[in-house]
Amino acid sequence: MALARSRQAAGYGPVRIRAEMAQHSLAAEVITEAIAALPGNWLETAQGLVARRYLRKIQSDPAQSRKAVDFLLRRGFEQKTAYNAVKITEWPVEPDLIDESP
């Protein structure tokens, strides 16, 4: 369904997509099929959102990871996916984040 694809492209998770489709009075089977047919991996999508919005904040203050989880939950990702997305063992190192002071 076009609604499911557009919401996924906007960075929303399966819980939010399911809720929005239900508001359009679609049958549960249609919603389940549409979400199952979506390409991609929900964990990778969530990790991408966290990296874009919270990477620097989490690297400087690990307590910010809770805010990142809350953000993902509001975007409609499942709780397990949200926690796993924030528990990245090796964040990508960006050159401007490296402290080169003596």
N, C-alpha and C positions, 0 to 999 in steps of 0.2 A: 504494500500500500504506500501511496505517496506520502501520506501523513507520517507514517513510521520512518520512512527514509529521510524526510526533511528534518524531523526531530532528532534523529541520530546524527545527521550532519551538523546540527546546531549544538551538539555536545550533550544531549540529554540521555539518561539511562533508561533501561527497560521498564522500570517501575513507573516512571513519569510517562513514558510513551504509552504504556498499557492504560494508565488512568485517562490520558487525553483521548485515546481511541474509544474507551468506554463512555466518555461524555458524548461521543458522537453516535451513541446507541448501536454500536457494532456488536455482533455476536461474539461470545467468548472464544469460539473456535477460530473465527476470522482474526481476532486479535492475536491469539497464540500462533497461528500460522504466519502472520505478518512479522511478528517479532522474531520467530525462528528463521525466517527467510532473510533477515537483515545480515549483510556481510560484516565481517570484522569481529574483533574480540573485545568484549566489554572491559576487561581488565586493562588492556592496552589503551583503550580510549580514555579510561579514568586516569591512568598513569600520565598520558599526554596532557590532560587538563591540569593535573597537579604540577607537572613539570613547568607548564606555561605560566600558571598563576602563582604558585607557591614555592618554587624551587629555591629562590634566594632567601625567602623568609624561613623556610625549614632548615636550610644550611646554616643560617646565622642563629636561629632559635628553634630547637627541636620541639618546643611546646606548640609551635605553629602547626604541627601536624594535625592536631585536633581540629583546628579551624579548616584545614584542608578536607578532613573527613566529613565535617559538617557540610561543607560546600558540596561535596559529591553526593551526600545523602539528599540535599535539597534539589540537586539536579536529577535525582531519580535513579541513582545506582543502588544496588543492594548493599546491605551493611558489610557483608564479607568482602565484596569487591572493593568497597571504599577503604576498608582497613588494609587490604593487601596492596592497594595502589599506593598508599602512603608509606608502606614498609619496604621501600626500595633500598636494597643494601648498598648499592653504588649509584649515587646520583651522577649524572653527566657533569663533567667539570667544564665550566665555561671560562675562557681566558680572563674575563673581567672580574671573576670571582676569586682569583688567586691573589693572595696577599704577598706582594713582593717587597715589603718593607724589611729592613735589616734587623 
